Amino acid sequence: MSEELLRLEGLSIDYRVKGGKLSAVNNVDMTINKGEIFAVVGESGCGKSTVAHSILRLLPGKNAEVTGKVMFKGENLLEVPDVRMEQIRGKEIGMIFQNPLDSLNPVFRVGNQVQEAIMLDKVDKVEAWNKAVDLFRSVRMPDAEERAMSFPHELSGGMRQRVMIAMMLSRNPELLIADEPTTALDVTIEAQILEIIKNLRDEFNTAVMLITHNFGLVAEVADRIGVMYAGEMIETGDVYEIFRNPRHPYTKLLMQALPRQTKKQGRLQTIDGTVPRITEKKPECRFANRCPFAQERCRNEAPPFTNVGEGHMCRCFLAEEVK
């Protein structure tokens, strides 16, 4: 049986904005087990990155109201002291941000930046440098020793992403949060980065929370999937179960939007409308205004997150009816 590493219980995040509150995340429940890759999928603006930042308490500004629990190895990260949180960041939970160029210091060589992270664990300078170069090799950095002497602007997007992965793995975290790690990369480099993440999971038993808007790429690497919409987790389950038997209408529409093998299969499905901006919480399904199966009940009641199969959860009245 898989051992639980991270569990979110009723996580809600509201931002104070002019005229009220913006509901960025609402009542999210999910678990990530040791050594598994859990992919969080959804459109831009659905709250994926907000959830990731809340785990490490990195939400910008001071106008966010966070409720619920973020349980990591028995500790609620929303309640631990700042000193303990600093120990957890990087050492126990690492994070790869969307744009590596923004995350790297432009005036220091990339090898020195990884070396600095390793030295936080009281490793001497020479040993830390050698380990940094070894990490570059493990993430398939070409000419690792030479690239370690480069500045961030001298590297391609794929190489900078490799630097960030090496930096996050330098302290052997138990959980790695990868926030859109392949954004702006071409498909060849994208495949290589995902293969690196998968191999590192297999080698170090590192759990990975992979955040992406691309449903197609998770099929190759993820063990389980969580689909988010308008700040809510609407469906979770085993990757094969989700692809074989999606239960939420939004998940089904995302599946129909995947590229086909032949042109004869017709045009790709599109989903009319956009993710709504929720400034007033109402008892309703947040997908109702875009759902082709919406009923009056969907506009007056919030569907519960219910079990519709073995480990398969769904937030939809329709899924309840066919359970």
C-alpha positions in Angstrom: 0.0 0.0 0.0 1.3 3.5 -0.9 2.5 5.7 1.9 0.9 9.2 2.1 3.3 12.1 1.9 1.2 15.2 1.3 -2.5 15.7 2.0 -4.6 18.8 1.3 -7.9 19.0 3.3 -10.5 21.6 2.4 -7.8 24.1 1.2 -9.4 27.4 0.3 -7.6 30.6 -0.7 -9.5 33.9 -0.9 -7.8 37.2 -2.0 -9.1 40.5 -0.7 -9.9 42.6 -3.7 -11.8 45.9 -4.3 -15.5 45.2 -3.6 -15.1 41.8 -2.0 -13.1 38.6 -2.1 -11.7 36.6 -5.0 -12.1 32.9 -4.6 -8.9 31.5 -6.1 -9.0 28.1 -4.6 -12.1 26.5 -3.0 -12.3 23.4 -0.8 -9.5 21.4 -2.5 -8.8 17.8 -1.2 -6.0 15.7 -2.6 -3.2 13.4 -1.6 0.2 12.6 -3.0 2.0 9.4 -2.0 5.7 8.8 -1.7 7.4 8.1 -5.0 4.4 8.9 -7.2 3.9 11.5 -9.9 0.6 13.4 -9.4 -0.3 15.7 -12.3 -2.6 18.7 -11.7 -4.3 19.6 -14.9 -6.5 22.6 -15.9 -6.8 25.7 -17.9 -4.7 28.8 -17.2 -6.2 30.7 -14.2 -7.9 27.7 -12.6 -5.7 27.8 -9.4 -3.0 25.2 -10.1 0.0 27.4 -9.3 -1.9 29.0 -6.4 -2.2 25.6 -4.7 1.5 24.9 -5.3 2.6 28.2 -3.8 0.3 27.8 -0.8 2.0 24.5 0.0 5.3 26.3 0.5 3.6 29.4 1.9 4.9 31.5 -1.0 1.7 33.3 -1.9 2.5 36.9 -3.0 1.5 39.9 -0.9 -0.4 39.7 2.4 -4.0 39.9 1.2 -4.6 36.1 1.0 -6.9 34.3 3.4 -5.9 30.6 3.6 -8.0 28.0 5.4 -7.9 24.3 5.5 -4.9 22.0 6.1 -1.7 21.2 4.2 -0.5 18.1 5.9 3.1 17.1 5.1 4.5 14.1 7.0 2.1 14.8 9.9 2.7 18.5 10.1 0.2 21.2 9.0 2.4 23.5 7.0 0.0 26.4 7.4 0.6 26.4 11.1 4.4 25.6 11.5 6.7 28.5 12.5 8.6 30.5 9.8 11.9 29.0 11.0 10.6 25.4 10.4 9.1 26.5 7.1 12.5 27.7 5.9 14.0 24.3 6.8 11.3 22.5 4.8 11.7 24.7 1.6 14.4 23.2 -0.6 15.4 20.4 1.8 12.1 18.5 2.1 10.0 20.1 -0.6 11.6 21.6 -3.8 9.9 23.6 -6.4 10.6 24.3 -10.1 9.0 27.6 -11.1 7.5 28.3 -14.5 10.2 30.6 -15.9 13.7 29.5 -14.9 15.3 32.7 -16.1 13.3 34.6 -13.4 14.4 32.1 -10.8 18.2 32.2 -11.5 20.5 35.1 -10.5 21.8 36.6 -13.7 25.1 37.7 -12.2 26.3 34.3 -10.9 27.4 31.3 -12.8 24.7 28.5 -12.7 27.2 26.0 -11.2 27.8 28.4 -8.3 24.1 28.8 -7.7 23.6 25.0 -7.4 26.8 24.8 -5.3 25.4 27.4 -2.9 22.2 25.3 -2.4 24.3 22.2 -1.6 26.5 24.1 0.9 23.4 24.9 3.0 23.8 21.3 4.2 27.3 22.0 5.6 29.1 20.5 2.6 32.6 22.0 1.8 33.0 24.2 -1.3 35.0 21.7 -3.4 32.7 18.8 -2.7 29.7 20.9 -3.3 31.0 22.0 -6.7 31.7 18.4 -7.7 28.2 17.4 -6.7 26.8 20.2 -8.7 28.6 19.0 -11.8 27.4 15.5 -11.1 23.8 16.7 -10.8 24.2 18.5 -14.2 25.2 15.2 -15.7 22.3 13.4 -14.1 19.8 15.8 -15.7 21.6 15.2 -19.1 23.2 18.6 -19.3 25.6 18.5 -22.3 29.2 19.4 -21.5 28.3 19.6 -17.8 31.6 21.0 -16.5 31.7 23.7 -19.1 28.0 24.6 -18.7 28.4 24.9 -14.9 30.7 27.9 -15.6 28.0 29.6 -17.8 25.7 32.5 -16.8 21.9 32.0 -17.1 21.6 34.2 -20.2 24.2 32.0 -22.0 22.0 28.9 -21.8 18.9 27.9 -23.8 15.5 27.5 -22.1 15.9 23.7 -21.9 19.3 24.0 -20.3 18.1 26.6 -17.8 15.3 24.2 -16.8 17.8 21.4 -16.3 19.7 23.8 -14.0 16.6 24.4 -11.9 15.9 20.6 -11.7 19.5 20.0 -10.6 19.2 22.8 -8.0 16.0 21.4 -6.6 17.4 17.9 -6.4 20.7 19.0 -4.8 19.2 18.5 -1.3 17.3 15.3 -2.1 13.7 16.6 -1.4 11.0 14.1 -0.8 8.5 16.1 -2.8 9.3 18.0 -6.0 6.7 20.6 -7.2 7.2 21.2 -11.0 5.1 24.2 -12.1 4.7 24.1 -15.9 8.3 22.8 -16.3 8.0 22.6 -20.1 6.4 25.9 -20.9 7.9 27.6 -23.9 10.0 24.6 -24.8 9.8 22.8 -28.1 8.3 19.3 -28.1 11.7 17.5 -28.3 13.1 19.3 -25.2 9.7 18.9 -23.5 9.9 15.2 -23.9 13.4 15.1 -22.5 12.5 17.2 -19.4 9.6 14.9 -18.7 11.8 11.8 -19.1 14.3 13.3 -16.7 11.6 13.9 -14.1 10.3 10.3 -14.5 13.8 8.9 -14.2 14.6 10.9 -11.1 11.4 9.6 -9.5 12.5 6.1 -10.3 16.1 6.6 -9.1 15.5 8.7 -5.9 11.9 7.7 -5.1 11.0 11.4 -5.2 7.3 12.3 -5.3 6.4 14.8 -8.0 3.5 17.2 -8.2 3.5 18.1 -11.9 1.4 21.2 -12.8 0.4 21.6 -16.4 -2.4 22.8 -18.7 -1.5 20.1 -21.3 -3.5 17.0 -20.7 -1.7 15.1 -23.4 1.8 15.1 -21.9 0.7 13.6 -18.5 -0.3 10.3 -20.0 3.4 9.2 -20.3 4.6 10.2 -16.9 1.8 10.5 -14.3 0.6 7.9 -11.9 -2.5 9.8 -10.9 -4.3 12.9 -12.2 -6.2 15.8 -10.5 -8.3 18.0 -12.8 -8.9 21.6 -11.6 -11.5 24.1 -12.7 -12.2 27.6 -11.3 -10.3 26.9 -8.1 -11.9 23.5 -7.4 -10.6 20.0 -7.8 -13.3 18.4 -9.9 -11.9 14.9 -10.6 -9.0 12.8 -9.4 -8.0 9.2 -10.1 -5.5 6.8 -11.6 -4.2 8.0 -14.9 -5.5 5.0 -16.8 -8.9 5.3 -15.2 -9.2 9.0 -16.0 -8.2 8.5 -19.6 -10.4 5.4 -20.0 -13.4 6.6 -18.1 -13.6 10.3 -17.4 -16.7 11.1 -15.4 -16.8 15.0 -15.2 -18.1 16.8 -18.3 -15.1 19.2 -18.2 -12.7 16.3 -18.2 -14.5 14.7 -21.1 -14.3 17.9 -23.1 -10.6 18.2 -22.4 -10.1 14.7 -23.7 -12.0 15.6 -26.9 -9.6 18.6 -27.3 -6.6 16.3 -27.6 -5.0 16.1 -31.1 -6.1 13.2 -33.2 -3.9 10.8 -35.2 -5.7 11.5 -38.5 -7.5 14.4 -40.1 -10.4 12.2 -40.8 -11.5 12.3 -37.2 -12.7 15.9 -37.6 -11.9 19.2 -36.0 -10.8 19.4 -32.4 -13.4 20.0 -29.7 -13.4 23.4 -28.1 -15.0 24.6 -24.8 -17.0 27.8 -25.2 -16.3 30.5 -22.6 -13.5 31.0 -20.1 -12.8 30.1 -16.5 -15.0 32.4 -14.4 -13.7 35.0 -11.9 -15.4 34.0 -8.7 -15.9 37.0 -6.4 -19.0 35.7 -4.6 -19.3 32.1 -3.4 -22.6 30.6 -4.3 -24.1 27.1 -3.9 -23.6 26.1 -7.5 -21.5 24.1 -9.9 -18.7 26.4 -11.1 -18.8 24.7 -14.5 -22.5 25.1 -15.0 -22.4 28.1 -17.4 -20.2 26.2 -19.8 -21.5 22.6 -19.3 -23.6 21.1 -22.1 -25.4 18.9 -19.6 -26.1 21.6 -16.9 -29.5 21.3 -15.2 -31.4 23.7 -12.9 -30.0 21.8 -9.9 -26.4 22.6 -11.0 -27.1 26.3 -10.7 -28.6 26.1 -7.2 -26.5 23.4 -5.5 -22.8 22.7 -5.1 -22.1 19.1 -6.1 -20.1 17.1 -3.5 -16.7 15.5 -4.2 -17.8 11.9 -4.2 -16.2 8.5 -4.9 -17.4 7.1 -8.3 -15.0 4.2 -8.4 -11.9 2.7 -6.8 -9.8 5.8 -5.9 -11.8 7.8 -8.5 -13.4 11.0 -7.2 -15.7 13.4 -9.1 -17.5 16.6 -8.3 -20.6 16.3 -10.5 -24.3 15.4 -10.1 -24.3 13.5 -13.4 -21.5 11.2 -12.2 -23.5 10.4 -9.1 -26.5 9.3 -11.1 -24.5 6.8 -13.2 -22.4 5.5 -10.3 
